[in-house]
């Protein structure tokens, strides 16, 4: 009789950690499974908010930490860091010897981990395959992870269809586990939230997250247009969260910090953490930027999102999302439309907050993980 299924989860940033948290909690609490957590990427960058400490505070024992030693946010530095991730992942998997690797999303760090698992003949379960982000090279990374994976947990039927079109079987529509976290998280009170950030609530309160547009060469210029549009709202409160570890990410953070220091009612926080970020979605008035959270989690709070540029182009969007070209006038116009809409009841196309239950139900059907390595192509579904 075999013991618990040993599942290794890899997280490379605060973003995927927040999405992975509900299924990790469910796995940890179920005697049918044994959980190992590996942290890499932005988790080990101290000035990014020390999110590794957050994982420990959440009650997880860290099985391995793989420091990418990111020296800069240029392409050469990031590429060298990828090599260190793959090297460290090979060592960690050899030591832990899990039955299954569970990963989420589209980050280059996660692709490196998936390659290491493939070479180690460890089957992979992938959350969020089949999504579309035409404006970032994450698009290619995500699809590459899909082809390396053996179980697919799609966030919506459209994404599941794309995964099947890539010849993959064993595809399950589970919804986004980020919505589970919303259901499980206590939202801070308004006074506590704003006081903790040093902000005074205003008539309009903006939550801003902007990441590098990796297929473009003008991410910093695009962010400057966002800041210029926001600067027109002199009486607003503005909360800016940190960018991710893509090329130009550090320069975007530096620009955000400078902007925050120039305004009396603006704060820059590298990482809010799950409770404060979800509280921001509940208490602020408009999301501005190009983060996927503005499309996936924000609709569950009925807060409108101004989605800037092409980074999320092609991704499924709720009616609360307003697209804008990366020009201050367009952004300003979208902000005004978002403010006019306000908080209205919104259907979130990414699920109902019970994703983890569906994921665990599938994982519990695995009797022999090795069988998963022999995939049967399923080509044939049409567009």
C-alpha positions in Angstrom: 0.0 0.0 0.0 1.5 3.3 -1.1 1.7 6.3 1.2 0.4 9.8 0.7 1.0 11.3 -2.8 4.0 13.6 -2.5 3.3 16.8 -4.2 6.0 19.4 -4.7 4.7 23.0 -5.3 7.0 25.7 -6.8 6.3 29.4 -6.3 8.5 32.2 -7.8 6.6 35.4 -6.9 4.0 36.9 -4.6 1.6 36.7 -7.5 1.6 33.0 -8.0 2.0 32.3 -4.3 -1.3 34.0 -3.6 -3.0 31.9 -6.3 -1.3 28.7 -5.1 -2.1 29.3 -1.4 -5.6 27.8 -1.4 -4.7 24.5 -3.0 -1.5 24.3 -0.9 -3.6 24.7 2.3 -6.0 22.0 1.0 -3.2 19.6 0.2 -1.5 20.2 3.5 -4.7 19.5 5.4 -5.5 16.3 3.5 -3.9 13.0 4.8 -4.0 11.7 1.2 -1.1 14.1 0.3 2.3 15.2 1.5 3.3 18.7 0.6 6.8 20.1 -0.2 7.2 23.8 -1.1 10.0 25.2 -3.1 10.6 29.0 -3.3 12.6 30.8 -6.0 12.6 34.0 -8.0 11.2 37.1 -6.4 10.6 35.4 -3.1 14.3 35.6 -2.3 14.8 39.2 -3.2 14.6 41.1 0.1 13.7 44.5 -1.4 10.7 42.9 -3.1 9.0 42.5 0.3 10.6 39.3 1.6 7.7 37.1 0.6 9.5 34.0 1.7 8.9 35.1 5.3 5.2 35.3 4.5 5.2 31.7 3.3 6.6 30.6 6.7 4.1 32.8 8.5 1.4 31.0 6.7 2.6 27.7 8.3 4.5 26.1 5.4 7.8 24.5 5.9 10.1 25.5 3.0 11.7 22.3 1.5 14.1 24.3 -0.6 15.1 27.8 -1.6 16.6 28.4 -5.0 18.2 31.8 -5.2 18.4 33.1 -8.8 20.9 35.7 -7.7 19.2 38.3 -10.0 21.9 40.9 -10.6 19.8 43.2 -12.7 16.7 43.4 -14.8 18.4 43.3 -18.2 17.9 40.3 -20.5 21.4 38.9 -19.9 21.0 39.0 -16.1 17.6 37.3 -16.3 18.9 34.6 -18.7 21.8 33.8 -16.4 19.3 33.6 -13.5 17.3 31.1 -15.4 20.3 28.8 -15.6 20.7 29.0 -11.8 17.0 28.1 -11.3 17.3 25.0 -13.4 20.5 23.9 -11.7 19.0 24.4 -8.2 15.7 22.7 -9.2 17.6 19.7 -10.4 19.3 19.3 -7.0 16.1 19.9 -5.1 14.1 17.4 -7.0 16.8 14.8 -6.7 16.7 15.3 -2.9 12.9 15.5 -2.4 11.9 12.9 -5.0 8.3 14.0 -5.2 5.5 12.1 -7.0 4.2 15.1 -8.8 5.2 18.8 -9.4 2.4 21.3 -9.2 3.0 24.7 -10.9 0.9 27.7 -11.9 1.1 30.2 -14.7 3.5 31.5 -17.2 6.8 32.7 -15.5 10.2 31.9 -17.0 11.3 30.6 -13.6 8.5 28.1 -13.6 9.3 27.0 -17.2 12.9 26.3 -15.9 11.4 24.2 -13.1 9.2 22.3 -15.5 12.2 21.5 -17.7 14.1 20.1 -14.7 11.1 18.0 -13.6 10.7 16.6 -17.2 14.4 15.5 -17.2 13.9 14.0 -13.8 10.8 12.1 -15.1 8.5 13.7 -12.6 4.9 14.3 -13.9 3.7 17.9 -13.8 0.3 19.4 -13.0 -0.2 22.9 -14.4 -2.8 25.5 -13.3 -3.9 28.3 -15.7 -2.8 26.8 -19.0 -4.5 28.0 -22.1 -4.8 31.6 -21.0 -3.8 34.3 -23.5 -1.5 37.3 -22.9 -0.4 38.3 -26.4 1.6 41.3 -25.2 4.2 39.4 -23.1 6.7 36.6 -23.7 4.9 34.9 -20.8 2.5 33.7 -23.6 5.2 31.4 -25.0 6.4 30.3 -21.6 2.9 29.3 -20.6 2.3 27.2 -23.7 5.7 25.6 -23.3 4.8 24.6 -19.7 1.5 23.2 -21.0 3.3 20.9 -23.4 5.6 19.7 -20.6 2.6 19.0 -18.3 0.5 15.9 -17.8 -2.5 17.3 -15.9 -4.1 20.6 -16.8 -6.3 22.7 -14.5 -7.8 25.4 -16.7 -9.4 28.5 -15.2 -12.2 28.7 -17.8 -13.7 26.7 -20.7 -12.0 28.8 -23.4 -8.6 28.1 -21.9 -9.4 24.4 -21.6 -10.3 24.3 -25.3 -7.0 25.9 -26.2 -5.1 23.3 -24.2 -6.9 20.5 -26.0 -6.2 22.1 -29.3 -2.5 21.8 -28.4 -3.0 18.0 -28.3 -3.3 17.7 -24.6 -5.7 15.4 -22.7 -6.4 15.1 -19.0 -7.8 18.7 -19.0 -10.1 19.9 -16.2 -11.9 23.2 -15.9 -11.4 24.2 -12.2 -11.6 28.0 -12.2 -8.9 30.2 -10.7 -7.7 29.3 -7.2 -7.2 33.0 -6.6 -11.0 33.2 -6.2 -10.8 30.6 -3.4 -8.5 33.0 -1.5 -11.0 35.7 -1.7 -13.6 33.4 0.0 -11.1 32.5 2.7 -9.5 35.9 3.5 -10.8 38.4 6.1 -11.0 41.9 4.6 -9.5 44.6 6.7 -11.6 47.5 8.0 -11.4 50.7 6.0 -9.7 52.7 8.7 -7.2 50.0 9.5 -6.3 49.5 5.9 -5.7 53.1 5.0 -3.9 53.9 8.2 -1.6 51.0 7.8 -0.5 52.4 4.4 -0.2 56.0 5.6 -2.9 57.1 3.1 -6.0 59.3 3.7 -9.1 58.0 1.9 -10.1 60.3 -0.9 -13.1 60.8 -3.2 -11.3 58.4 -5.7 -8.8 55.8 -4.5 -6.5 54.1 -7.1 -4.8 50.8 -6.9 -1.9 50.6 -9.4 0.1 47.7 -10.5 2.2 47.8 -13.7 4.5 45.1 -14.9 7.0 45.2 -17.8 5.5 44.7 -21.2 8.1 42.1 -22.2 7.4 42.1 -25.9 7.8 45.9 -26.1 10.9 48.0 -25.6 9.1 51.0 -24.0 7.7 49.6 -20.7 9.1 52.5 -18.7 7.7 55.0 -21.2 4.3 53.3 -20.9 4.4 53.5 -17.2 5.3 57.1 -17.4 2.0 57.6 -19.3 0.1 55.8 -16.6 1.7 58.1 -14.0 0.9 61.2 -16.1 -2.7 60.2 -16.3 -2.9 59.6 -12.6 -1.2 62.9 -11.8 -4.2 64.7 -13.1 -6.2 63.5 -10.1 -4.7 65.8 -7.5 -7.2 64.9 -4.8 -7.0 61.2 -5.2 -5.3 58.6 -3.0 -2.9 56.4 -5.0 -1.5 53.0 -3.9 1.2 51.5 -6.1 2.4 48.0 -5.7 5.8 46.6 -6.9 6.5 45.2 -10.3 7.7 41.7 -11.0 11.2 40.4 -11.8 11.0 40.8 -15.5 13.4 43.0 -17.5 12.8 46.6 -16.6 11.0 45.7 -13.4 13.4 47.4 -11.1 13.4 50.6 -13.1 9.6 50.6 -13.0 9.7 50.3 -9.2 12.2 53.1 -8.9 10.0 55.3 -11.0 7.0 54.4 -8.9 8.9 55.2 -5.7 9.9 58.6 -7.0 6.3 59.4 -8.0 5.0 58.4 -4.6 7.5 60.6 -2.8 6.4 63.5 -4.9 2.8 63.3 -3.8 1.3 63.9 -0.4 -1.3 61.1 -0.6 0.5 58.3 -2.5 2.2 55.2 -1.3 4.5 52.7 -3.0 4.6 49.2 -1.4 6.7 46.5 -3.0 4.4 43.7 -1.8 1.1 44.1 -0.1 0.6 40.4 0.8 -2.7 38.5 0.2 -4.8 40.1 3.0 -3.9 43.7 2.2 -4.1 43.2 -1.6 -7.6 41.7 -1.4 -8.5 44.4 1.0 -7.4 47.0 -1.5 -9.6 45.4 -4.1 -12.5 45.7 -1.6 -11.8 49.2 -0.5 -10.2 51.1 -3.4 -12.3 52.5 -6.3 -10.4 51.8 -9.5 -7.6 49.3 -10.5 -5.1 50.8 -13.0 -2.3 48.9 -14.7 -1.6 45.7 -16.6 -1.6 43.0 -14.0 -3.7 39.9 -14.5 -5.2 40.4 -11.1 -7.2 43.3 -12.5 -8.9 40.8 -14.8 -9.1 37.7 -12.6 -9.6 38.7 -9.0 -10.9 42.3 -9.3 -14.3 41.4 -10.9 -15.2 39.4 -7.8 -15.1 42.7 -5.9 -17.1 44.5 -8.5 -14.3 47.1 -8.7 -13.6 48.4 -12.3 -10.2 47.9 -13.9 -8.4 50.1 -16.4 -6.2 47.6 -18.3 -3.4 49.5 -20.0 -1.6 48.4 -23.1 -1.2 44.9 -24.7 0.3 42.9 -21.9 -3.1 41.2 -21.2 -4.3 41.3 -24.8 -6.4 38.3 -25.6 -7.2 37.3 -22.0 -10.8 36.7 -21.1 -12.3 39.9 -19.6 -15.3 40.7 -17.5 -17.6 43.7 -18.2 -15.8 45.7 -15.5 -12.5 45.9 -17.5 -11.8 49.0 -19.6 -9.0 48.7 -22.1 -6.7 51.7 -22.8 -3.8 52.3 -25.1 -0.6 53.3 -23.2 -1.2 57.1 -23.7 -2.2 59.4 -21.0 -5.3 60.7 -22.7 -6.6 57.2 -23.4 -5.8 56.1 -19.9 -7.6 59.2 -18.5 -10.6 58.5 -20.7 -10.7 54.8 -19.5 -10.4 56.0 -15.9 -13.4 58.3 -16.3 -15.5 55.4 -17.8 -14.4 53.2 -14.9 -15.4 55.8 -12.3 -18.7 56.3 -14.0 -19.4 52.6 -13.9 -18.4 52.3 -10.2 -19.0 49.1 -8.3 -21.7 47.2 -10.2 -22.6 43.5 -9.9 -20.1 41.7 -12.1 -19.9 38.1 -13.3 -16.3 36.8 -12.9 -15.5 34.5 -15.8 -12.7 32.8 -13.8 -14.8 30.7 -11.4 -16.7 30.5 -8.2 -14.1 30.2 -5.5 -14.1 26.4 -5.2 -11.2 25.6 -7.5 -9.1 23.9 -4.9 -11.8 21.3 -4.2 -11.9 20.4 -7.9 -8.1 20.2 -8.1 -7.8 17.9 -5.1 -10.6 15.7 -6.5 -8.5 15.1 -9.6 -5.3 14.6 -7.7 -7.0 11.9 -5.6 -7.6 9.8 -8.7 -3.9 9.3 -9.2 -2.9 5.8 -8.2 0.4 5.5 -10.2 2.1 8.9 -11.0 4.5 7.2 -13.4 1.6 6.3 -15.8 1.1 10.1 -16.3 4.4 10.4 -18.1 3.1 8.5 -21.1 0.8 11.1 -22.7 -1.7 10.2 -25.4 -2.0 13.0 -27.9 -5.6 14.3 -28.3 -5.4 16.4 -31.5 -8.5 16.9 -33.4 -10.6 19.6 -31.6 -11.3 22.5 -34.0 -11.3 26.2 -33.3 
